[in-house]
Amino acid sequence: MKKLFVAAAVLCALSVLAPQVQAKPVPGAKYDYKLVDVMPVAGRQGVACDGKYIYVSCSKALYKYTMDGKLVASNTNPFEGYSIPSNHIGDIDVYNGEIYVGAEVFVDGVGKDIQIAIHDANTLKFKRTFKFEPKSGQLEVSGITVDRVKKTVWMCSWVGEESGRYLYEYDLKGNYLRKVHLQPVPQWVQGVFYHDGSLFMTADDGTADDNEPDHLYRIDISSDSNAHVYLEKCFDEAIRQGEIEGLCVDPSTGDLLVHMNRGAQIVLGMNKGLYPGYKEEVHEIYRFKMFRKGGPKPPKPAKGAPLPPMPPMPAK
């Protein structure tokens, strides 16, 4: 009993002498979001915007829209000129008049032969490629973005296990720089975009069969080898939950644009049929106003004001 008393006294003394470590507060979302519009599009993968046009990627095509949704250009053979065969394009970005594409061969959840391709934003035609570094450990590319401040390129991976636990950074000349470990790791990362000092990622982590929403995450990147992942938004506004894809921010308005698909049953990234009530998969760009936390609150709609335009729900 005496020994127990002495041990307790020693522990108490050590706790007094030791420096008091205060738990750091974990930041939450950086923005509030208000849905303002839904725009039907042709492609099913990614979205980019330069403030004048909206660019949309499909697995094997690129499309260019006016800001009000009119299709003005398309490239249904985007892999023409590639040195390595490809069959899949993920999320995209546009920077200095060029579209950045992460291309690969993708079949039943497995990717290979990754390429970083650059297309002309005016014509959508292929211009050049950057070399990919296999030693990075990246096995698939689901999205790509340009950090406008550091002038670097970031890529994400949809494939889980080791490949999906990191974001991968290159310079604009195509030289591999590093990878950053995501902690915790989101499931099924689909797109990545640099905005306001952070990287934002969409993840297809909701089960469409159960009508579960997908999510937006934020990563505040530093020089460290790892970065904490914060939940930024739950996309419960979706007309019908399906497969979330790429994202971007419209530089002319500051609005968040998110690509979403609905109607198709997706297994390992592949279309395996349609849900009841759908004759085809529906592709849409959701536009959200972004309001910085701590700033002015989103305005409430006036009484009797019309709701944002929405495509019709499928027949039951």
Secondary structure, 3 states (H helix, E strand, C coil): CHHHHHHHHHHHHHHHHCCCCCCCCCCCCCEEEEEEEEEECCCCCEEEECCCEEEEEECCEEEEEECCCCEEEEECCCCCCCCCCCCEEEEEEEECCEEEEEEEEEECCEEEEEEEEEEECCCCCEEEEECCCHHHCCCCCCEEEEECCCCEEEEECCCCCCHHHEEEEEECCCCEEEEEEEECCCCCEEEEEEECCEEEEEECCCCHHHCCCCEEEEECCCCCCEEEEEEEEECCCCCCCCEEEEEEECCCCCCEEEEEEECEEEECCEEEEECCCCCCCEEEEEEEEEEECCCCCCCCCCCCCCCCCCCCCCCC
